[in-house]
Amino acid sequence: MHDSRRSRLVVGVLVVAALVLIAASYQDATSPVLGGVRDASSAVFGGAERAASSAAGLVGGSDTGSSRQVARLRRQVVALRAQLDHEQLSRADYAELRRLLSLAGRGGYRIVAANVIATGQGYQQTITLDAGRSAGIKRRETVLNGSGLVGEVTSVSASTSTVLLATDSSSQVGVELAPDGQIGWVTGPGKTPSGTGELSLQVLDAAAVLKPGEQLVTSASVRDRPYVPGVPVGVIAAVQNRAGGLTARAQVQPYVNFTALGIVGVVIAPPRRSPRFSVLPPAPHAAPTPTVTVTVTPGVPQTPAPGDTAPAGTVPGDIPDTTPPAPATPPAAPAAGG
């Protein structure tokens, strides 16, 4: 800025005004004259002061503002990443939750959904759920997932519950075989090197004929505890009927994958009527018998396929004559004069 008389005059006026304001601040604040001077000066110089403060903040605080903005953006990125992980986890669990609700709906079970948050490390095969007494869960209630039976609740706290898996060696579940209704029970294999195993089935009828592929559901317990009826258990994988045995035995492949438990449901109210076998998945069917179609070409001898029935009047092994008969010849007319 170039020094000039006008600029020096302006600076001088401002200095004098400042001195007047300082002197006025020590006078009686109730004086109407000094009060008006203070108000007028505040209106004139206050805007300039605020503008100067804003400019100083923009210049001197630019680094601080940028740092704060960067920190805020970083926090937003972290929050968005956490939300994305949560959404992906929710999508992964959505299919299992839908299967669980579908099975519960078909069976008429009233359930409380819960997440598996821990796995037991002791001798027993147990899991811990993130729902307990406050959610209405009690001891000796059935636990299932979208595939079938998981186990029973053995202990409950306010916010968690412990479940004994059906694969534990101490677990014993009453079952019913489809479709003939044979009654028996399955016991768990306990801990195995692979972490999973087949259930052992015994039925009460020693003369029962067990067959691979037969499906099992839970049978009714007393007052529906610890197991409600109709929950899918598994399918017979191998039969072990022994001569002289008191009961028929078999190995059962469970429907539930006990090494990948995520969302489960605790049945807090049994169905009004037993669903029996209505909740079972479709049973495997035998391979259909192929159908062979034979096209007959006129004039080409055809050999009947094995098992075909020969037409009446033919000897088995002979080939029937499919040539159409020739038209009949009309009789000759009598000779004239004969």
BELGILIN-V926800 format. One record per residue. N is the residue number from 0. RES is the residue in three letters. PHI is phi in whole degrees, -180 to 180 (NA if undefined). OMEGA is omega as a letter, one per 40 degrees, with the letter a starting at -180 (none if undefined). NEAR is the number of other C-alpha atoms within 10 Angstrom. Layout:
BEGIN
n = (N,N)
res = (RES,RES)
phi = (PHI,PHI)
omega = (OMEGA,OMEGA)
near = (NEAR,NEAR)
END
This chain:
BEGIN
n = (0,1,2,3,4,5,6,7,8,9,10,11,12,13,14,15,16,17,18,19,20,21,22,23,24,25,26,27,28,29,30,31,32,33,34,35,36,37,38,39,40,41,42,43,44,45,46,47,48,49,50,51,52,53,54,55,56,57,58,59,60,61,62,63,64,65,66,67,68,69,70,71,72,73,74,75,76,77,78,79,80,81,82,83,84,85,86,87,88,89,90,91,92,93,94,95,96,97,98,99,100,101,102,103,104,105,106,107,108,109,110,111,112,113,114,115,116,117,118,119,120,121,122,123,124,125,126,127,128,129,130,131,132,133,134,135,136,137,138,139,140,141,142,143,144,145,146,147,148,149,150,151,152,153,154,155,156,157,158,159,160,161,162,163,164,165,166,167,168,169,170,171,172,173,174,175,176,177,178,179,180,181,182,183,184,185,186,187,188,189,190,191,192,193,194,195,196,197,198,199,200,201,202,203,204,205,206,207,208,209,210,211,212,213,214,215,216,217,218,219,220,221,222,223,224,225,226,227,228,229,230,231,232,233,234,235,236,237,238,239,240,241,242,243,244,245,246,247,248,249,250,251,252,253,254,255,256,257,258,259,260,261,262,263,264,265,266,267,268,269,270,271,272,273,274,275,276,277,278,279,280,281,282,283,284,285,286,287,288,289,290,291,292,293,294,295,296,297,298,299,300,301,302,303,304,305,306,307,308,309,310,311,312,313,314,315,316,317,318,319,320,321,322,323,324,325,326,327,328,329,330,331,332,333,334,335,336,337)
res = (MET,HIS,ASP,SER,ARG,ARG,SER,ARG,LEU,VAL,VAL,GLY,VAL,LEU,VAL,VAL,ALA,ALA,LEU,VAL,LEU,ILE,ALA,ALA,SER,TYR,GLN,ASP,ALA,THR,SER,PRO,VAL,LEU,GLY,GLY,VAL,ARG,ASP,ALA,SER,SER,ALA,VAL,PHE,GLY,GLY,ALA,GLU,ARG,ALA,ALA,SER,SER,ALA,ALA,GLY,LEU,VAL,GLY,GLY,SER,ASP,THR,GLY,SER,SER,ARG,GLN,VAL,ALA,ARG,LEU,ARG,ARG,GLN,VAL,VAL,ALA,LEU,ARG,ALA,GLN,LEU,ASP,HIS,GLU,GLN,LEU,SER,ARG,ALA,ASP,TYR,ALA,GLU,LEU,ARG,ARG,LEU,LEU,SER,LEU,ALA,GLY,ARG,GLY,GLY,TYR,ARG,ILE,VAL,ALA,ALA,ASN,VAL,ILE,ALA,THR,GLY,GLN,GLY,TYR,GLN,GLN,THR,ILE,THR,LEU,ASP,ALA,GLY,ARG,SER,ALA,GLY,ILE,LYS,ARG,ARG,GLU,THR,VAL,LEU,ASN,GLY,SER,GLY,LEU,VAL,GLY,GLU,VAL,THR,SER,VAL,SER,ALA,SER,THR,SER,THR,VAL,LEU,LEU,ALA,THR,ASP,SER,SER,SER,GLN,VAL,GLY,VAL,GLU,LEU,ALA,PRO,ASP,GLY,GLN,ILE,GLY,TRP,VAL,THR,GLY,PRO,GLY,LYS,THR,PRO,SER,GLY,THR,GLY,GLU,LEU,SER,LEU,GLN,VAL,LEU,ASP,ALA,ALA,ALA,VAL,LEU,LYS,PRO,GLY,GLU,GLN,LEU,VAL,THR,SER,ALA,SER,VAL,ARG,ASP,ARG,PRO,TYR,VAL,PRO,GLY,VAL,PRO,VAL,GLY,VAL,ILE,ALA,ALA,VAL,GLN,ASN,ARG,ALA,GLY,GLY,LEU,THR,ALA,ARG,ALA,GLN,VAL,GLN,PRO,TYR,VAL,ASN,PHE,THR,ALA,LEU,GLY,ILE,VAL,GLY,VAL,VAL,ILE,ALA,PRO,PRO,ARG,ARG,SER,PRO,ARG,PHE,SER,VAL,LEU,PRO,PRO,ALA,PRO,HIS,ALA,ALA,PRO,THR,PRO,THR,VAL,THR,VAL,THR,VAL,THR,PRO,GLY,VAL,PRO,GLN,THR,PRO,ALA,PRO,GLY,ASP,THR,ALA,PRO,ALA,GLY,THR,VAL,PRO,GLY,ASP,ILE,PRO,ASP,THR,THR,PRO,PRO,ALA,PRO,ALA,THR,PRO,PRO,ALA,ALA,PRO,ALA,ALA,GLY,GLY)
phi = (NA,-78,-72,-148,-64,-66,-67,-64,-65,-63,-63,-62,-60,-66,-65,-63,-63,-65,-64,-61,-67,-65,-66,-68,-67,-93,-91,-64,-70,-87,-67,-64,-71,-67,-64,-67,-64,-64,-64,-65,-67,-65,-65,-80,-90,-66,-63,-65,-66,-66,-64,-65,-64,-64,-63,-63,-66,-65,-81,-79,-103,-64,-67,-64,-63,-64,-63,-65,-65,-62,-62,-64,-65,-64,-63,-65,-64,-61,-65,-66,-64,-63,-65,-64,-61,-64,-66,-65,-63,-64,-65,-66,-86,-64,-64,-67,-65,-64,-65,-62,-66,-66,-64,-64,-67,-68,-86,77,-91,-97,-124,-118,-78,-149,-103,-79,-112,-161,-121,-64,-108,-88,-73,-82,-94,-135,-134,-116,-108,-90,-139,-144,-61,-65,-94,94,-85,-129,-67,61,-112,-74,-120,-141,-133,-68,-102,160,-72,-106,167,-135,-76,-110,-151,-137,-116,-64,-125,-138,-150,-110,-121,-86,-72,-68,-87,-69,-66,-89,-81,-139,-121,-72,-133,-134,-92,-98,-103,-83,82,-59,-105,-164,-154,-122,-123,-79,-81,78,-75,-122,-58,-85,88,-145,-175,-91,-82,-98,-108,-132,-115,-72,-82,-67,-91,-66,-102,-92,-133,-59,100,-71,-101,-126,-130,-70,-93,-70,-99,-65,56,60,-134,-88,-126,-80,-80,85,-80,-59,-110,176,-134,-65,-100,-152,-104,-129,-67,-114,-63,82,-72,-78,-134,-81,-124,-161,-103,-118,-87,-69,-73,-84,-89,-74,-92,-141,-93,-122,-107,-130,-129,-101,-79,-96,-148,-74,-72,-68,-136,-68,-75,50,-102,-72,-93,-64,-70,-57,-74,-66,-102,-69,-64,-66,-74,-67,-102,-104,-107,-109,-102,-91,-101,-58,88,-106,-61,-115,-97,-63,-70,-58,95,-71,-96,-75,-62,-60,89,-118,-91,-55,103,-76,-104,-66,-83,-100,-75,-65,-66,-74,-64,-67,-88,-67,-64,-71,-74,-62,-70,-67,80,-73)
omega = (i,i,a,i,a,a,i,i,i,i,i,i,a,i,i,i,i,i,i,a,i,i,a,a,i,a,i,a,a,a,a,a,a,i,i,i,a,a,a,a,i,i,a,a,a,i,i,i,i,i,i,i,i,i,i,i,i,a,a,a,a,i,i,i,i,i,i,i,i,i,i,i,i,i,i,i,i,i,i,i,i,i,i,i,i,i,i,i,i,i,i,a,a,a,i,i,i,i,i,a,i,i,i,i,i,a,a,a,i,a,i,a,a,i,i,a,a,i,a,a,a,a,a,i,a,i,i,a,a,i,a,a,a,i,i,a,i,i,i,i,a,i,a,i,a,a,a,a,i,a,a,i,a,i,a,i,a,a,i,i,a,a,i,a,i,i,i,a,i,a,i,a,i,a,i,a,i,e,a,i,i,a,i,i,i,i,a,i,a,a,a,i,a,i,i,a,a,i,i,a,i,i,a,a,a,a,a,i,i,a,i,a,i,a,a,i,i,i,a,i,i,a,i,i,e,a,i,a,i,i,i,a,a,a,a,i,a,a,a,i,a,i,i,i,i,a,i,a,i,i,a,i,a,i,a,i,a,i,a,i,i,i,i,i,i,a,a,i,a,i,i,i,a,i,a,a,a,a,a,i,i,i,i,a,i,a,a,i,a,i,a,i,a,i,a,i,a,i,a,i,a,i,a,i,i,i,i,i,a,i,i,i,i,i,i,a,i,i,a,i,a,i,a,a,i,i,a,i,a,a,a,i,i,i,a,i,i,none)
near = (4,5,7,8,9,9,12,11,11,10,12,12,12,13,12,11,14,14,12,14,16,12,11,17,13,8,11,10,12,8,10,10,10,18,16,11,15,18,11,12,14,14,11,11,13,13,11,12,12,11,12,12,12,13,12,12,13,13,10,11,13,12,11,12,13,11,12,12,12,12,12,11,12,12,12,12,12,11,12,12,12,12,12,12,12,12,12,12,11,12,12,12,14,13,11,18,21,12,14,21,19,14,22,22,14,13,24,19,23,16,22,17,20,22,16,19,14,12,14,13,9,7,10,16,23,21,21,21,24,17,23,23,15,12,15,13,23,19,18,20,21,27,28,24,27,22,22,26,27,29,27,25,26,17,17,20,14,13,13,19,23,23,26,22,23,27,28,20,16,15,18,17,23,20,29,24,24,18,11,8,14,16,17,21,19,26,21,22,17,20,15,10,6,7,11,17,19,22,27,20,24,22,23,14,13,15,12,13,12,18,14,13,17,17,26,33,28,26,23,20,14,9,9,16,15,20,25,26,26,27,32,28,27,28,24,23,17,17,16,14,18,11,8,8,10,14,17,22,24,22,21,26,20,25,19,19,14,17,9,8,16,16,19,25,24,28,27,19,15,20,18,9,10,16,18,22,21,14,20,22,14,8,11,8,7,6,6,6,6,6,6,7,6,9,7,10,8,9,9,8,12,15,11,15,9,6,6,9,9,14,11,8,7,11,10,13,9,11,14,17,11,12,8,6,7,6,6,6,6,6,6,6,6,7,6,5,4,4)
END
